[in-house]
Structures are given as C-alpha cells and as structure tokens.
C-alpha cells in the first residue's frame, strides 16, 4: 500500500515538475524574443564567428521552439477573441502559400526548356559544355546542366507543396472522413494538424537544420552540443560549402537542396497553423463558412477535358 502511494506521489511530482518546466519556458520565451530582436548583432553579424554559431544553435534550439510555440498560443488566443483577426491571419498565410507556389510553378517550364536546349546542343552541335550569360559567361559541362534540372524539380516540390494543400489538390484517404458530419470533419482537421502536421514539420526541421549546417561549415555542429560548446568551437570555424557533385563534372551546389529541406519544413508548419485556424473558424461558424476567403485557382473553359483524357 505504501509502495502504491509513493509511486502515485512520484507520478504527480513528475507531472507537476513537467507543467512547471513548460510554464517557465513559455515565460522565458517572451524575454528571449525581445532580447534577440534588440540584440541582432549577436546572431546576425556573420563577420563574427561566434554570431554564426549562435545562429546555428538557436535555429534548432529549445528557446526557438518555445518562442514559436508561445507566438502560436498568443495569436490563437487573440483569434479566439477576435475572429476577424484569425481570418486575416488565415488569409495572409494562405496568400503567402498561393503566391510562392504560383511563382515556383514556372520552374517546371524552365526545366522543360533547359532540357530541350541540352538535347539540341548535344545532338545538333555535339558540344560537351554549354555557356550562359553575357560578357563572362557561365560555362559548365553538359552533365552539370543536366543534373541542375533536379534543382528545378525540388523548387516545384518545396514551394508548391503548401500551395497544393491550400488548393485541396493532395490525394487523401478518407474512408472515415468522407461520411462524417460537417463539424466532425472540422474536429478531425484540427486534431490532425496539431497531432500530425505541426509535430512532423517541427521534427524534420530539427534534423534538417543541423544537416544543412554540417554541409556549410566546419567544425561540424551537432544538435546535442550546448551553446557554450559551439562557441568554443567557433574559434576554428570556417566556411566549407558543399561543392561535390555525384559525377565528375556534375552539379556542384547540392547544399541548395539542404536549404530547400529547411524551407519546406517552415512552409508546412505555417500551413499547419493556418489549417488549424481555418478548421476552427469553419467549425465555429458552420457549413456556410466552408471555403470562406479561399483563393482557389480557376480552371478555364475547355481545360476540364484534360482531367479525364484517355491515352
């Protein structure tokens, strides 16, 4: 009996300490945000090696997580009080995703045009390289230009992912979702964004952030290292940007793909927040608000046939 009592007390103490730890970090996030904004040179002055290491550390730190988490809580609380403010934030985030996606979609056309030029030069002129530009042109082996096509594809995926989500273009398995009632669907959307979408984006960000910096600087930073440890390592810091291609004369800027991984995590996170807010507002205001302020892409007359074309 005493063992059960002591075990129960230990569990309550652990829960209490966890809640207190959460409250402390939320409170400290206000101070951390104000301090970072008022002292930008400490992490943005990249002529200082310690500033670079601070930027690396805080980009994947607990401090940044709680600043973002607290900001989400504050903005959500304001939106619960003033629904018009929440709708404005939803429209802003969805507008950002739509604009980024519509611009990045042109990379698909560039990819096709560049592939045509590569084939034309190889087959007609039998050239092993290609130059682009005026004055001092940019000249690379043909394999470099061929591998660079992957970058266009990555740009389309990264910047059009959230756009496609806003447009409702992702394939979804909704055996349980489709027959559900309207308000049940909105609850599922809210729970799904909080349990799956936001945690997934956060977790991938934490891995991708240090994965990126391990290909930009040496000594390589690690997520397990403290700020003091990284500041000590900054004495030997130097830039070591990844320029090794998969083939002898292939594309040499693969670090750009690491940057795109970080960007897509941020965009998914922002869209997860926007989706949660929209789902809540549509749940509260009822079926008549579904699709409210949605900036949907319109299919022009005559384009519908391509959706059902048979080959």
C-alpha positions, 0 to 999 in steps of 0.5 A, spaced: 500 500 500 505 504 501 509 502 495 502 504 491 502 511 494 509 513 493 509 511 486 502 515 485 506 521 489 512 520 484 507 520 478 504 527 480 511 530 482 513 528 475 507 531 472 507 537 476 515 538 475 513 537 467 507 543 467 512 547 471 518 546 466 513 548 460 510 554 464 517 557 465 519 556 458 513 559 455 515 565 460 522 565 458 520 565 451 517 572 451 524 575 454 528 571 449 524 574 443 525 581 445 532 580 447 534 577 440 530 582 436 534 588 440 540 584 440 541 582 432 548 583 432 549 577 436 546 572 431 546 576 425 553 579 424 556 573 420 563 577 420 563 574 427 564 567 428 561 566 434 554 570 431 554 564 426 554 559 431 549 562 435 545 562 429 546 555 428 544 553 435 538 557 436 535 555 429 534 548 432 534 550 439 529 549 445 528 557 446 526 557 438 521 552 439 518 555 445 518 562 442 514 559 436 510 555 440 508 561 445 507 566 438 502 560 436 498 560 443 498 568 443 495 569 436 490 563 437 488 566 443 487 573 440 483 569 434 479 566 439 477 573 441 477 576 435 475 572 429 476 577 424 483 577 426 484 569 425 481 570 418 486 575 416 491 571 419 488 565 415 488 569 409 495 572 409 498 565 410 494 562 405 496 568 400 503 567 402 502 559 400 498 561 393 503 566 391 510 562 392 507 556 389 504 560 383 511 563 382 515 556 383 510 553 378 514 556 372 520 552 374 517 546 371 517 550 364 524 552 365 526 545 366 522 543 360 526 548 356 533 547 359 532 540 357 530 541 350 536 546 349 541 540 352 538 535 347 539 540 341 546 542 343 548 535 344 545 532 338 545 538 333 552 541 335 555 535 339 558 540 344 560 537 351 559 544 355 554 549 354 555 557 356 550 562 359 550 569 360 553 575 357 560 578 357 563 572 362 559 567 361 557 561 365 560 555 362 559 548 365 559 541 362 553 538 359 552 533 365 552 539 370 546 542 366 543 536 366 543 534 373 541 542 375 534 540 372 533 536 379 534 543 382 528 545 378 524 539 380 525 540 388 523 548 387 516 545 384 516 540 390 518 545 396 514 551 394 508 548 391 507 543 396 503 548 401 500 551 395 497 544 393 494 543 400 491 550 400 488 548 393 485 541 396 489 538 390 493 532 395 490 525 394 487 523 401 484 517 404 478 518 407 474 512 408 472 515 415 472 522 413 468 522 407 461 520 411 462 524 417 458 530 419 460 537 417 463 539 424 466 532 425 470 533 419 472 540 422 474 536 429 478 531 425 482 537 421 484 540 427 486 534 431 490 532 425 494 538 424 496 539 431 497 531 432 500 530 425 502 536 421 505 541 426 509 535 430 512 532 423 514 539 420 517 541 427 521 534 427 524 534 420 526 541 421 530 539 427 534 534 423 534 538 417 537 544 420 543 541 423 544 537 416 544 543 412 549 546 417 554 540 417 554 541 409 556 549 410 561 549 415 566 546 419 567 544 425 561 540 424 555 542 429 551 537 432 544 538 435 546 535 442 552 540 443 550 546 448 551 553 446 557 554 450 560 548 446 559 551 439 562 557 441 568 554 443 568 551 437 567 557 433 574 559 434 576 554 428 570 555 424 570 556 417 566 556 411 566 549 407 560 549 402 558 543 399 561 543 392 561 535 390 557 533 385 555 525 384 559 525 377 565 528 375 563 534 372 556 534 375 552 539 379 556 542 384 551 546 389 547 540 392 547 544 399 541 548 395 537 542 396 539 542 404 536 549 404 530 547 400 529 541 406 529 547 411 524 551 407 519 546 406 519 544 413 517 552 415 512 552 409 508 546 412 508 548 419 505 555 417 500 551 413 499 547 419 497 553 423 493 556 418 489 549 417 488 549 424 485 556 424 481 555 418 478 548 421 476 552 427 473 558 424 469 553 419 467 549 425 465 555 429 461 558 424 458 552 420 457 549 413 456 556 410 463 558 412 466 552 408 471 555 403 470 562 406 476 567 403 479 561 399 483 563 393 482 557 389 485 557 382 480 557 376 480 552 371 478 555 364 473 553 359 475 547 355 481 545 360 476 540 364 477 535 358 484 534 360 482 531 367 479 525 364 483 524 357 484 517 355 491 515 352 
